[in-house]
Amino acid sequence: MATDFFEAVWYVLTDPERAGEHLTLTAAEVKYALVWTSSKAALDFSREVSAARGMKVEPLHSWTLKDAFLTASEKLGATHLLIDYRPGSLQAAAAPITLARERIQHKPQNPRA
């Protein structure tokens, strides 16, 4: 996972009919919140996976939005981020949500929040 991931824009899938509902995936008894580093990859995933159809791609530009996403993901039971996952892929980068929170804390506010 590139070290600039934490500063880059994150793209997540949200349910437009249920505020705060993000896509999660459970594998090997770990619940992951899914994050992509490109809007195209997130959109492709939403088109390929039936459970994600109709979900909206949302960019997270600022540390404030990322922190809100991490909080919502934890409320959904996720403990880790799964980064740039593609259906059928046997590997994807992962990071504990606690690490992600530490890495994004105390960043200057981005005016595009």
PEQUI-V223216 format. One line per field, one symbol per residue. ss: DSSP state (H for helix, E for strand, L for the rest). Layout:
ss->???
This chain:
ss->LLHHHHLLLEEEEELLLLLLLELEEEELLEEEEEEELLHHHHHHHHHHLHHHLLLEEEEELLHHHHHHHHHHHHHLLLLEEEELLLLLLLLLEEEEHHHHHHHHLLLLLLLLL
